[in-house]
Amino acid sequence: MELLHPCEPLQIQLQNLHKGIDNAHIDITLCPLFMLKATQLVRGILQHDAALNGLNRRVPKPKKADMDAFLKAYADMMEATIPRAHQASSPDQIQLLQLGVIRFILVLINDELNRLRDGMQRNRGGVVGRSDRRALELHERMVTLAKVKTTLRNTVLRQLFTQIIKLEIRTLRVARKSVLGVSWPLPKAVMCNPLLQQPLPWEDGQRVEHYPPLFVEHFDQLNRLLTEVFSAYLPRWALACDGEGDRPCCKERLKNRARLRKPQSGIDGSLEAETLLRSSLQPEEYLQGRFCWLDMPENIDLLTSQAALQKTLSNQQNRKQLPAGWQSFQRYLRKRICQQLKRLGLVPQILAAYEVRNIIRELEQAVPMALVQQYLSGEVSRKELSRRLSGLQTDALSITAITKRLELARDRIKQIPRNEQEQLLLDGIKDFLVFRRDLKNAFLTYQAIDQLSILSKPEDIELSNANSKLYHFVTTHEHEPVKQQVGQHVIIKADVRGSTHITSGLVAK
């Protein structure tokens, strides 16, 4: 196992930063201009996308200048923080700024969605008893908003994070490297984690772009399979806990578990990620952020592919000779993994999952991804498919055309040669390990941003600043707030007439 790549743990260093006025969270404030531009941009995107779903009157799409103003405010904050972090020899402040921005964006989008919902509720309340038709129309809009809320949120998150990551990679990482000597004080894996852009892991939504749509329901099964196959080579804490066993996990049950423990921070994703991890991983692994070679999907190639192993050896300066029987060991691992997947009934699920990506693009998402997955894997019959399609309201494709495309996709799956099937199954295992690692990283990120408190009330900001507890992130055009520091604390004792004599008498007795 010396040839396997180790996985570096996610390092988020906040322990050296002092706590704020509540002695529990780290107090920060962000540039008012940045918060204003972010609010205007998010509100504009949501209103435009809501109009496309028939939720309100048509509004123009936010202009490129709106996104540019948002990114410029973010870049100005970063450029003002870099020299300050260098002067204080504290790259942790860069981490704090980036985590604060992530937290602010996540909370802001939720707040704006709630604002959209509250506005619709007020409108509905104003027409009750006046126009039954108008009241029914507003009620239908509320129902539609509940259905598309996740999609709206994920769309905004994806747009904002995509642009921030581009800015980070193109310019800001270079600026940090030149001054601080490090490009990513906050690991790149945090900003680029797809699960931050789609916080609810069991919502299908856009997840097909990154992970096959079966990892949530079968998370415990796949995790247990891998940890059992490689149990002799894993640390004790990396073995599976007592979870669901060989049974697939019900998404509704996961939702209910997370719903019972409502988040206090107002951020979706934290409890959801913990709920999924808790069902399969040992607490020591996900709570303490421990990683091992299994968190590097590339290692599956080294363990199962002779070509991948030979390529790795040829790139090493000191080439090592493989032990005798290594090729037989690789064949044994491939066979065992495929046999276990077959025993669990996951072979058709995985083969269908990769076809789903193609068919969803062809159908332009006119059909729910879950239904496509179920039909292609054989869980849903053609008769049941037709019944469900008849309940869909779509103008893009007729039911006959959709059914024909799905049947062609199902035929393609049946015609996959055996060796290609085996490789697709191993690809599924690698993609699962990516999802598993991203989920652990997302949970650690949520833990970190839950330690932050973004102050907005003037009295809280003044108190935290006066006690030197506030981390204030400004742009290059702003100045730090003047600190009216507390010189010393004085205890004032009010003496009631005669109380001193009474106290002395009591003490004497």
C-alpha positions as CSV (number, residue, x, y, z in Angstrom):
1,M,0.0,0.0,0.0
2,E,3.0,2.3,-0.2
3,L,2.1,3.3,-3.7
4,L,-1.3,4.7,-2.7
5,H,-1.8,8.5,-2.6
6,P,-2.5,9.8,0.9
7,C,-5.3,12.3,1.4
8,E,-4.5,15.5,3.1
9,P,-7.1,16.5,5.8
10,L,-9.0,19.7,5.3
11,Q,-7.2,22.3,7.4
12,I,-9.4,25.2,8.5
13,Q,-7.6,27.1,11.2
14,L,-9.8,29.3,13.4
15,Q,-8.7,28.3,16.9
16,N,-6.2,31.2,17.0
17,L,-8.8,33.8,16.5
18,H,-10.5,35.3,19.6
19,K,-14.2,34.9,20.3
20,G,-16.6,37.7,20.1
21,I,-19.0,39.4,22.5
22,D,-20.9,36.2,23.2
23,N,-17.7,34.2,24.0
24,A,-18.9,31.5,21.6
25,H,-18.7,32.9,18.0
26,I,-16.1,34.9,16.1
27,D,-17.5,38.4,15.4
28,I,-17.0,39.8,11.8
29,T,-18.4,42.5,9.7
30,L,-18.2,42.6,5.9
31,C,-17.9,45.7,3.7
32,P,-21.4,47.4,3.4
33,L,-20.8,47.9,-0.3
34,F,-20.2,44.2,-0.8
35,M,-23.3,43.2,1.1
36,L,-25.4,45.7,-0.9
37,K,-24.1,44.5,-4.2
38,A,-24.6,40.9,-3.2
39,T,-28.2,41.6,-2.1
40,Q,-29.1,43.4,-5.2
41,L,-27.6,40.7,-7.4
42,V,-29.2,37.8,-5.6
43,R,-32.6,39.5,-5.5
44,G,-32.4,40.3,-9.2
45,I,-31.5,36.7,-10.1
46,L,-34.2,35.3,-7.9
47,Q,-36.9,37.6,-9.2
48,H,-35.9,36.9,-12.8
49,D,-35.9,33.1,-12.3
50,A,-39.1,33.3,-10.3
51,A,-40.8,35.1,-13.3
52,L,-39.6,32.3,-15.6
53,N,-41.5,29.9,-13.4
54,G,-44.6,32.0,-13.5
55,L,-44.3,33.2,-9.9
56,N,-44.4,37.0,-10.6
57,R,-44.4,39.5,-13.4
58,R,-41.5,39.3,-15.9
59,V,-38.4,41.3,-14.8
60,P,-35.2,41.8,-16.8
61,K,-32.2,39.5,-16.1
62,P,-29.5,41.1,-14.0
63,K,-26.8,42.8,-16.2
64,K,-23.2,41.7,-16.4
65,A,-22.4,45.0,-14.7
66,D,-24.3,43.8,-11.6
67,M,-22.1,40.7,-11.4
68,D,-19.0,42.7,-12.0
69,A,-19.8,45.1,-9.2
70,F,-20.3,42.2,-6.8
71,L,-17.0,40.6,-7.8
72,K,-15.2,43.9,-7.6
73,A,-16.4,44.5,-4.0
74,Y,-15.3,41.0,-3.1
75,A,-11.8,41.5,-4.7
76,D,-11.4,44.9,-3.0
77,M,-12.1,43.2,0.4
78,M,-9.5,40.5,-0.3
79,E,-6.9,43.0,-1.6
80,A,-7.4,45.1,1.5
81,T,-7.1,42.0,3.8
82,I,-4.0,40.5,2.3
83,P,-1.4,43.2,3.5
84,R,-3.2,43.3,6.9
85,A,-2.8,39.6,7.2
86,H,0.8,39.8,6.2
87,Q,1.5,42.6,8.7
88,A,-0.1,40.5,11.5
89,S,1.5,37.3,10.3
90,S,-2.0,35.8,10.3
91,P,-3.2,34.1,7.1
92,D,-6.1,32.9,9.3
93,Q,-7.7,36.2,8.5
94,I,-7.9,35.2,4.8
95,Q,-9.7,32.0,5.8
96,L,-12.0,34.1,8.0
97,L,-12.9,36.4,5.2
98,Q,-13.7,33.6,2.7
99,L,-15.7,31.6,5.2
100,G,-17.6,34.8,6.2
101,V,-18.5,35.4,2.5
102,I,-19.7,31.8,2.1
103,R,-21.8,32.1,5.2
104,F,-23.2,35.5,4.1
105,I,-24.2,34.2,0.7
106,L,-25.8,31.0,2.0
107,V,-27.9,33.0,4.6
108,L,-28.7,35.8,2.1
109,I,-30.2,33.5,-0.5
110,N,-32.4,31.8,2.1
111,D,-33.5,35.2,3.4
112,E,-34.3,36.4,-0.1
113,L,-36.3,33.2,-0.8
114,N,-38.2,33.8,2.4
115,R,-38.8,37.4,1.4
116,L,-40.2,36.3,-2.0
117,R,-42.5,33.8,-0.2
118,D,-43.6,36.4,2.4
119,G,-44.5,38.9,-0.3
120,M,-46.6,36.3,-2.1
121,Q,-48.4,35.5,1.3
122,R,-49.1,39.2,1.8
123,N,-50.6,39.5,-1.6
124,R,-52.7,36.4,-1.1
125,G,-54.0,37.8,2.3
126,G,-55.0,41.0,0.6
127,V,-57.3,39.3,-2.0
128,V,-59.0,36.8,0.3
129,G,-62.7,37.5,0.1
130,R,-62.4,39.8,-2.9
131,S,-61.5,37.6,-5.8
132,D,-61.7,33.8,-5.6
133,R,-59.9,33.6,-8.9
134,R,-57.0,35.8,-7.8
135,A,-56.7,34.0,-4.5
136,L,-56.6,30.6,-6.3
137,E,-53.9,31.9,-8.7
138,L,-51.7,33.2,-5.8
139,H,-52.2,29.8,-3.9
140,E,-51.0,28.0,-7.0
141,R,-48.0,30.2,-7.1
142,M,-47.2,29.4,-3.5
143,V,-47.4,25.7,-4.3
144,T,-45.1,26.2,-7.3
145,L,-42.6,28.2,-5.2
146,A,-42.4,25.3,-2.7
147,K,-41.6,22.9,-5.6
148,V,-38.9,25.0,-7.3
149,K,-37.4,26.6,-4.2
150,T,-34.4,24.2,-4.2
151,T,-33.8,24.7,-7.9
152,L,-33.9,28.5,-7.5
153,R,-31.4,28.5,-4.6
154,N,-29.0,26.1,-6.4
155,T,-29.1,28.2,-9.5
156,V,-28.1,31.4,-7.6
157,L,-25.5,29.5,-5.6
158,R,-24.0,28.0,-8.7
159,Q,-23.8,31.4,-10.5
160,L,-22.2,33.2,-7.6
161,F,-19.7,30.5,-6.6
162,T,-18.7,29.9,-10.3
163,Q,-17.8,33.5,-10.7
164,I,-16.0,33.8,-7.3
165,I,-13.9,30.7,-8.0
166,K,-12.9,32.1,-11.4
167,L,-11.8,35.3,-9.8
168,E,-9.9,33.4,-7.1
169,I,-8.1,31.3,-9.6
170,R,-7.3,34.1,-12.1
171,T,-6.1,36.9,-9.8
172,L,-6.6,36.6,-6.1
173,R,-4.6,33.4,-5.5
174,V,-1.6,35.1,-7.3
175,A,-1.9,38.2,-5.1
176,R,-2.0,36.0,-2.0
177,K,1.0,34.0,-3.2
178,S,3.1,37.1,-3.8
179,V,2.5,38.6,-0.4
180,L,1.7,35.7,2.0
181,G,3.7,33.0,0.2
182,V,0.6,30.8,0.0
183,S,-2.1,30.8,-2.7
184,W,-4.9,29.1,-0.7
185,P,-4.9,29.8,3.0
186,L,-8.4,28.4,2.9
187,P,-8.1,25.1,1.0
188,K,-9.3,25.3,-2.6
189,A,-11.5,22.2,-1.9
190,V,-13.7,24.4,0.3
191,M,-14.6,27.0,-2.3
192,C,-14.9,24.5,-5.1
193,N,-17.0,21.9,-3.3
194,P,-20.1,21.2,-5.4
195,L,-22.1,20.4,-2.2
196,L,-21.9,24.0,-1.1
197,Q,-23.7,24.9,-4.3
198,Q,-26.4,22.4,-3.7
199,P,-26.6,22.0,0.1
200,L,-29.3,19.3,0.3
201,P,-27.6,16.1,-0.8
202,W,-30.8,14.2,-1.3
203,E,-32.4,16.8,-3.7
204,D,-31.8,15.6,-7.2
205,G,-31.8,19.1,-8.8
206,Q,-28.5,19.7,-10.5
207,R,-26.7,16.9,-8.7
208,V,-26.5,14.9,-11.9
209,E,-23.8,17.2,-13.2
210,H,-21.4,16.1,-10.4
211,Y,-22.5,12.7,-9.0
212,P,-24.7,9.8,-10.2
213,P,-28.2,10.1,-8.7
214,L,-28.0,7.0,-6.4
215,F,-25.4,7.8,-3.8
216,V,-27.7,9.1,-1.1
217,E,-30.1,6.1,-1.0
218,H,-27.3,3.6,-1.2
219,F,-24.6,5.6,0.7
220,D,-24.4,3.2,3.6
221,Q,-24.4,0.1,1.3
222,L,-21.5,1.4,-0.8
223,N,-19.6,2.7,2.2
224,R,-19.9,-0.7,4.0
225,L,-19.0,-2.6,0.8
226,L,-15.7,-0.6,0.4
227,T,-14.7,-0.6,4.0
228,E,-15.3,-4.4,4.2
229,V,-13.3,-5.1,1.0
230,F,-10.3,-3.0,2.2
231,S,-10.8,-3.6,6.0
232,A,-7.3,-5.1,6.3
233,Y,-5.7,-1.9,5.0
234,L,-7.8,0.8,6.7
235,P,-7.4,2.4,10.1
236,R,-10.0,1.3,12.7
237,W,-11.8,4.7,12.6
238,A,-12.3,4.4,8.9
239,L,-14.5,1.2,9.1
240,A,-18.2,1.5,8.7
241,C,-20.4,2.0,11.8
242,D,-23.5,0.1,12.6
243,G,-25.9,1.7,10.1
244,E,-28.6,0.5,7.8
245,G,-26.7,-2.7,6.8
246,D,-27.6,-4.0,3.4
247,R,-30.8,-2.0,3.1
248,P,-31.0,1.1,0.9
249,C,-31.6,4.2,3.0
250,C,-34.9,6.0,2.5
251,K,-34.5,9.7,1.5
252,E,-37.7,10.6,3.3
253,R,-36.3,9.2,6.5
254,L,-33.1,11.2,6.1
255,K,-35.2,14.3,5.6
256,N,-37.3,13.7,8.7
257,R,-34.2,13.1,10.8
258,A,-32.7,16.4,9.7
259,R,-36.0,18.2,10.0
260,L,-36.3,17.1,13.7
261,R,-33.0,18.9,14.4
262,K,-33.7,22.2,12.8
263,P,-30.5,24.3,12.2
264,Q,-30.0,27.2,14.5
265,S,-27.7,29.0,12.1
266,G,-30.3,29.4,9.3
267,I,-28.0,27.6,6.9
268,D,-29.3,24.6,4.9
269,G,-26.9,21.7,4.5
270,S,-25.1,21.4,7.8
271,L,-27.6,19.0,9.5
272,E,-28.4,17.3,6.3
273,A,-24.7,16.4,5.7
274,E,-24.3,15.3,9.3
275,T,-27.4,13.1,9.1
276,L,-26.1,11.3,6.1
277,L,-22.6,10.8,7.5
278,R,-23.9,9.8,10.9
279,S,-25.8,6.9,9.3
280,S,-22.6,5.2,8.0
281,L,-19.3,6.7,9.3
282,Q,-17.9,6.5,12.7
283,P,-18.0,9.8,14.6
284,E,-14.2,9.9,14.9
285,E,-13.9,10.1,11.1
286,Y,-16.4,12.9,10.2
287,L,-16.5,14.9,13.4
288,Q,-12.7,15.1,13.7
289,G,-12.1,15.4,10.0
290,R,-9.9,12.4,9.5
291,F,-8.9,11.2,6.0
292,C,-7.0,8.2,4.7
293,W,-6.1,6.8,1.3
294,L,-9.7,5.7,0.7
295,D,-10.6,9.4,0.3
296,M,-8.4,9.5,-2.8
297,P,-10.5,8.0,-5.6
298,E,-7.4,7.7,-7.8
299,N,-6.2,4.9,-5.5
300,I,-9.0,2.6,-6.8
301,D,-7.3,2.8,-10.3
302,L,-4.0,1.8,-8.7
303,L,-5.6,-1.1,-7.0
304,T,-7.7,-2.4,-9.9
305,S,-5.9,-1.3,-13.1
306,Q,-2.6,-2.6,-14.3
307,A,-2.2,0.3,-16.8
308,A,-2.8,2.9,-14.1
309,L,-0.3,1.3,-11.8
310,Q,2.4,0.9,-14.6
311,K,2.0,4.6,-15.5
312,T,2.5,5.6,-11.8
313,L,5.6,3.4,-11.6
314,S,7.1,4.9,-14.8
315,N,6.8,8.4,-13.4
316,Q,8.7,7.6,-10.2
317,Q,12.4,8.2,-10.0
318,N,13.1,5.1,-7.8
319,R,11.0,2.5,-9.6
320,K,9.9,-0.2,-7.3
321,Q,9.3,-3.8,-8.2
322,L,5.8,-5.0,-7.6
323,P,5.5,-8.1,-5.4
324,A,4.8,-11.3,-7.1
325,G,1.1,-11.9,-7.7
326,W,0.1,-8.2,-7.8
327,Q,-1.8,-8.6,-11.0
328,S,-3.7,-11.5,-9.5
329,F,-4.5,-9.3,-6.5
330,Q,-5.9,-6.6,-8.8
331,R,-8.1,-9.1,-10.7
332,Y,-9.3,-10.4,-7.3
333,L,-10.3,-6.9,-6.2
334,R,-12.1,-6.1,-9.4
335,K,-14.0,-9.4,-9.2
336,R,-14.9,-9.0,-5.5
337,I,-16.1,-5.5,-5.9
338,C,-18.3,-6.4,-8.9
339,Q,-19.7,-9.4,-7.1
340,Q,-20.6,-7.4,-4.0
341,L,-22.3,-4.8,-6.2
342,K,-24.3,-7.6,-7.9
343,R,-25.2,-9.1,-4.6
344,L,-26.6,-5.7,-3.4
345,G,-28.5,-5.3,-6.7
346,L,-26.6,-2.1,-7.5
347,V,-25.3,-3.2,-11.0
348,P,-28.3,-2.0,-12.9
349,Q,-28.5,1.1,-10.7
350,I,-24.9,2.2,-11.5
351,L,-25.2,1.4,-15.2
352,A,-28.4,3.4,-15.4
353,A,-26.9,6.3,-13.5
354,Y,-24.4,7.0,-16.2
355,E,-27.0,6.8,-18.9
356,V,-29.2,9.3,-16.9
357,R,-26.7,12.1,-17.5
358,N,-27.1,11.7,-21.3
359,I,-30.8,11.2,-21.4
360,I,-31.5,14.1,-19.0
361,R,-29.7,16.5,-21.4
362,E,-31.6,15.1,-24.3
363,L,-34.9,15.6,-22.5
364,E,-33.9,19.1,-21.4
365,Q,-35.0,18.1,-17.8
366,A,-38.6,17.7,-19.0
367,V,-38.8,14.5,-16.9
368,P,-37.8,14.1,-13.2
369,M,-34.3,12.6,-12.9
370,A,-35.5,10.1,-10.3
371,L,-38.1,8.7,-12.7
372,V,-35.5,8.3,-15.5
373,Q,-33.2,6.5,-13.1
374,Q,-35.9,4.1,-11.9
375,Y,-37.0,3.2,-15.5
376,L,-33.5,2.7,-16.9
377,S,-32.6,0.5,-13.9
378,G,-35.7,-1.6,-14.3
379,E,-37.4,-0.5,-11.1
380,V,-40.4,1.0,-13.0
381,S,-42.3,-0.8,-15.8
382,R,-43.2,0.8,-19.1
383,K,-46.9,0.9,-18.0
384,E,-46.0,2.7,-14.8
385,L,-43.7,5.1,-16.7
386,S,-46.6,6.0,-19.0
387,R,-48.9,6.6,-16.1
388,R,-46.4,8.9,-14.4
389,L,-45.6,10.7,-17.6
390,S,-49.2,11.4,-18.2
391,G,-49.2,13.4,-14.9
392,L,-46.4,15.7,-16.1
393,Q,-47.2,19.0,-17.7
394,T,-44.6,19.6,-20.4
395,D,-44.8,21.2,-23.8
396,A,-41.3,20.2,-24.8
397,L,-41.9,16.6,-25.7
398,S,-44.8,14.3,-26.1
399,I,-45.2,11.2,-23.9
400,T,-44.6,9.0,-26.9
401,A,-41.3,10.7,-27.8
402,I,-40.1,10.6,-24.2
403,T,-40.9,6.9,-23.9
404,K,-39.1,6.2,-27.1
405,R,-36.0,8.0,-26.0
406,L,-36.0,6.2,-22.7
407,E,-36.5,2.8,-24.4
408,L,-33.5,3.5,-26.6
409,A,-31.4,4.4,-23.6
410,R,-32.5,1.2,-21.9
411,D,-31.5,-0.9,-24.9
412,R,-28.1,0.8,-24.9
413,I,-27.6,-0.3,-21.3
414,K,-28.4,-3.9,-22.2
415,Q,-25.9,-3.9,-25.0
416,I,-22.9,-2.7,-22.9
417,P,-20.1,-5.3,-23.2
418,R,-19.1,-7.1,-20.1
419,N,-15.6,-5.5,-19.8
420,E,-17.2,-2.0,-20.2
421,Q,-19.7,-2.9,-17.6
422,E,-17.0,-3.8,-15.2
423,Q,-15.2,-0.5,-15.8
424,L,-18.4,1.5,-15.4
425,L,-18.9,-0.2,-12.0
426,L,-15.4,0.8,-10.9
427,D,-16.0,4.3,-12.2
428,G,-19.2,4.3,-10.0
429,I,-17.1,3.4,-7.0
430,K,-14.6,6.2,-7.7
431,D,-17.4,8.7,-8.1
432,F,-18.9,7.5,-4.9
433,L,-15.6,8.1,-3.1
434,V,-15.6,11.7,-4.5
435,F,-19.1,12.3,-3.2
436,R,-18.1,10.8,0.2
437,R,-15.1,13.0,0.5
438,D,-17.0,16.1,-0.7
439,L,-19.7,15.4,1.9
440,K,-17.1,15.2,4.7
441,N,-15.4,18.4,3.5
442,A,-18.8,20.1,3.3
443,F,-19.6,19.1,6.9
444,L,-16.3,20.4,8.1
445,T,-16.9,23.7,6.2
446,Y,-20.4,24.0,7.8
447,Q,-18.8,23.4,11.2
448,A,-16.4,26.2,10.5
449,I,-18.9,28.8,9.3
450,D,-21.2,28.0,12.2
451,Q,-18.5,29.5,14.4
452,L,-18.9,32.9,12.8
453,S,-21.3,35.6,13.7
454,I,-21.8,38.3,11.1
455,L,-22.8,41.4,13.1
456,S,-25.4,43.8,11.6
457,K,-26.8,45.7,14.6
458,P,-24.9,49.0,15.2
459,E,-24.9,48.5,19.0
460,D,-23.4,45.0,18.6
461,I,-20.7,46.2,16.2
462,E,-19.8,49.1,18.5
463,L,-19.6,46.9,21.6
464,S,-17.5,44.2,19.8
465,N,-15.2,46.8,18.3
466,A,-14.8,48.6,21.6
467,N,-13.7,45.3,23.2
468,S,-11.2,44.6,20.4
469,K,-13.3,41.5,19.5
470,L,-14.3,42.5,16.0
471,Y,-12.8,41.4,12.7
472,H,-13.9,44.1,10.2
473,F,-13.3,43.5,6.5
474,V,-13.2,46.6,4.5
475,T,-12.4,47.5,0.9
476,T,-9.3,49.4,-0.2
477,H,-11.5,52.5,-0.3
478,E,-12.7,52.3,3.3
479,H,-11.1,52.8,6.6
480,E,-11.2,50.7,9.7
481,P,-13.8,52.0,12.3
482,V,-12.2,54.1,15.0
483,K,-11.9,51.9,18.1
484,Q,-13.1,53.5,21.3
485,Q,-11.4,51.0,23.4
486,V,-12.5,50.1,26.9
487,G,-9.7,51.4,29.2
488,Q,-10.8,49.5,32.3
489,H,-13.9,48.0,33.9
490,V,-15.2,49.7,37.0
491,I,-17.6,48.1,39.5
492,I,-20.0,50.7,41.0
493,K,-21.4,50.1,44.5
494,A,-24.5,52.0,45.5
495,D,-24.6,52.4,49.3
496,V,-28.0,52.5,51.0
497,R,-28.1,54.7,54.2
498,G,-27.2,52.4,57.2
499,S,-26.4,49.4,55.1
500,T,-22.7,49.5,56.0
501,H,-23.5,49.4,59.8
502,I,-26.0,46.6,59.2
503,T,-23.5,44.6,57.2
504,S,-20.8,45.1,59.9
505,G,-23.2,43.9,62.6
506,L,-24.1,40.8,60.7
507,V,-20.4,40.0,60.0
508,A,-19.6,40.5,63.8
509,K,-22.4,38.1,64.8
